[in-house]
């Protein structure tokens, strides 16, 4: 994955989307004093997370946003 580039629906794969969401999740958990997932694999495969991520990625493809990765 390339960092410090603008990511959008034309360049972002599902795997890259998961990395972005994992990073956001870690940030939020630190802010709330919660234990972070130890790896992206643990994050994606925990409970309903994979289904949630696929649903949100599909929404992203329909209504994309550009953000700094």
C-alpha positions in Angstrom: 0.0 0.0 0.0 1.3 3.5 -0.8 1.0 6.1 1.9 0.4 9.8 1.6 -1.7 9.6 -1.5 -5.3 10.4 -2.0 -7.4 7.2 -2.0 -10.7 6.9 -3.8 -12.9 4.3 -5.4 -10.7 4.0 -8.4 -7.6 3.1 -6.5 -8.7 1.6 -3.2 -9.0 -2.2 -3.0 -11.1 -4.0 -0.3 -7.8 -4.9 1.5 -6.7 -1.2 1.5 -10.1 -0.2 2.8 -9.7 -2.7 5.6 -6.3 -1.3 6.5 -7.9 2.2 6.6 -10.7 1.1 8.8 -8.4 -0.9 11.1 -6.3 2.3 11.5 -9.4 4.3 12.4 -10.6 1.6 14.8 -7.2 1.5 16.6 -7.3 5.3 16.9 -10.8 5.2 18.4 -10.0 2.4 20.8 -6.9 4.3 22.1 -9.1 7.4 22.6 -11.5 5.4 24.7 -8.9 3.4 26.6 -9.8 0.1 25.0 -7.5 -2.7 24.0 -6.7 -2.5 20.3 -6.9 -5.6 18.0 -3.4 -7.1 17.7 -3.5 -7.3 13.9 -5.6 -6.4 10.9 -6.4 -10.1 10.5 -7.8 -10.3 14.0 -9.8 -7.1 13.4 -11.3 -8.3 10.1 -12.1 -11.8 11.3 -13.6 -10.8 14.7 -17.3 -11.5 15.0 -19.4 -9.6 12.4 -16.5 -7.3 11.4 -15.9 -8.9 8.0 -19.5 -8.6 7.0 -19.6 -5.0 8.3 -16.5 -4.1 6.3 -17.8 -5.6 3.1 -21.1 -3.8 3.5 -19.3 -0.5 4.2 -16.9 -1.0 1.3 -19.8 -1.6 -1.1 -21.4 1.7 0.2 -18.1 3.4 -0.4 -18.0 2.2 -4.0 -21.5 3.6 -4.6 -20.9 6.9 -2.8 -17.1 7.3 -2.6 -15.1 9.8 -0.6 -11.6 10.8 -1.1 -9.3 10.8 2.0 -5.6 10.8 2.7 -4.3 7.3 3.4 
